Amino acid sequence: HCAVWPSASSERVEHLFAALAAALKVNGFTRFIVAGGETSSIVSQTLGVEAFHIGPTISPGVPWVRDTPQPLSLALKSGNFGEIQFFARAQQEFRHD
């Protein structure tokens, strides 16, 4: 049995999602929906995002953003707010992108 502090657990999960996003990018994925402020930050850094073009709003306070110059689209939602249907709406908006 190994005890892990909550902050260490959070960091592990954030890095897991960042590694997953990097692997998906290598395999041709260009659209990402990410929830959680810290997770959004580490995923963006791992994907090499340097600047965003702000696109249409998915939900109040959450627009689609496009990386410049990479062909990546992201929805970066803070973990402390959002509608229940956020993820379904984000996926639907992706189809219109």
SEKEKE-524670 format. One record per residue (C-alpha): chain; x, y, z. Coordinates in steps of 0.25 Angstrom, whole numbers, plus 2048, in hexadecimal, padded with zeros to 3 digits. Example, Ala and Ser with C-alpha at 12.3 -4.5 7.8 and 13.67 -1.06 7.14 Angstrom:
<drentors>
("A", (831, 7EE, 81F))
("A", (837, 7FC, 81D))
</drentors>
This chain:
<drentors>
("A", (800, 800, 800))
("A", (806, 80E, 7FC))
("A", (800, 81B, 801))
("A", (7FF, 826, 7F7))
("A", (7FC, 834, 7FB))
("A", (7F0, 83B, 7F3))
("A", (7F9, 845, 7EC))
("A", (803, 83A, 7E7))
("A", (7F7, 832, 7E2))
("A", (7F1, 83E, 7DB))
("A", (7FF, 840, 7D4))
("A", (7FF, 832, 7D0))
("A", (7F2, 833, 7CA))
("A", (7F5, 840, 7C3))
("A", (802, 83A, 7BD))
("A", (7FA, 82E, 7B9))
("A", (7F0, 836, 7B1))
("A", (7FC, 83E, 7AB))
("A", (803, 832, 7A6))
("A", (7F6, 82C, 7A0))
("A", (7F4, 839, 799))
("A", (802, 839, 793))
("A", (800, 82B, 78F))
("A", (7F3, 82E, 788))
("A", (7F9, 83A, 781))
("A", (805, 831, 77C))
("A", (7FA, 828, 776))
("A", (7F3, 833, 76F))
("A", (7E8, 838, 779))
("A", (7E7, 847, 778))
("A", (7DB, 84A, 781))
("A", (7DB, 84A, 790))
("A", (7D1, 84C, 79B))
("A", (7D8, 84E, 7A8))
("A", (7D2, 851, 7B6))
("A", (7D9, 856, 7C2))
("A", (7E1, 863, 7C2))
("A", (7EF, 85C, 7C6))
("A", (7EC, 850, 7BD))
("A", (7E9, 85A, 7B1))
("A", (7F6, 862, 7B4))
("A", (7FF, 855, 7B4))
("A", (7F8, 84F, 7A8))
("A", (7FA, 85D, 7A0))
("A", (808, 85D, 7A4))
("A", (80A, 84E, 7A0))
("A", (804, 851, 793))
("A", (80D, 85C, 790))
("A", (802, 867, 78F))
("A", (808, 875, 78F))
("A", (7FC, 87E, 78B))
("A", (7ED, 87D, 789))
("A", (7E3, 882, 77F))
("A", (7D6, 883, 787))
("A", (7CA, 87D, 780))
("A", (7BC, 87B, 783))
("A", (7B6, 879, 791))
("A", (7B2, 86B, 795))
("A", (7AD, 86F, 7A3))
("A", (7AE, 87C, 7AB))
("A", (7BD, 87F, 7AD))
("A", (7C2, 873, 7A4))
("A", (7C5, 876, 796))
("A", (7CB, 86D, 78B))
("A", (7D9, 871, 789))
("A", (7E3, 86E, 77E))
("A", (7F2, 86D, 780))
("A", (7FA, 876, 776))
("A", (801, 871, 76E))
("A", (7FE, 862, 771))
("A", (7F1, 85C, 76C))
("A", (7EB, 859, 77A))
("A", (7DE, 85D, 780))
("A", (7DB, 85D, 78F))
("A", (7D0, 85F, 799))
("A", (7D7, 862, 7A6))
("A", (7CD, 862, 7B1))
("A", (7D0, 866, 7C0))
("A", (7CB, 85B, 7C9))
("A", (7C3, 864, 7D2))
("A", (7B8, 868, 7C9))
("A", (7B0, 864, 7BD))
("A", (7A3, 85E, 7B8))
("A", (79F, 850, 7BA))
("A", (79F, 84E, 7AB))
("A", (7AC, 855, 7A8))
("A", (7B3, 848, 7A3))
("A", (7A8, 844, 79A))
("A", (7A7, 853, 795))
("A", (7B6, 854, 792))
("A", (7B5, 847, 78A))
("A", (7AA, 84C, 782))
("A", (7B1, 859, 77F))
("A", (7BD, 851, 77B))
("A", (7B5, 84C, 770))
("A", (7B2, 85A, 76A))
("A", (7C1, 85E, 76B))
</drentors>
